[in-house]
Amino acid sequence: MVTDLMNIDARLVTRADIIYIRNAYKTLLDKDVVTIAKLTPALSRKHRGDFYGLLDNMGIPPIIWSTVLELNGLKSTNDFDGSALTIKTISAIEAEALLPR
């Protein structure tokens, strides 16, 4: 019985976190902090199927990778097909300002 209650609490916290993240994501878009980063064809092809690897190579901090993934219409890092010559990104400073303290 205790385990069941703990699982319910965990699901509630997770849902609250998701709602918070969604609201923060919408706030980012409303603030117009999205920028376009240019990619070389070779860099794009090199990271086919590894969007997070591309972001790492570009020096984008891991704290915003999931947001950048979603900004680019991807569901998974594996969805990156290596054909894009631009990606949408955001400022890490703006993203960190929206995180819960």
Secondary structure, 3 states (H helix, E strand, C coil): CHHHHHHHHHHHHHHHHHHHHHHHHHHHHHCCCEEEEECCHHHHHHCCCCHHHHHHHCCCCHHHHHHHHHHCCCCCHHHCCCCCCEEEEECHHHHHHHCCC
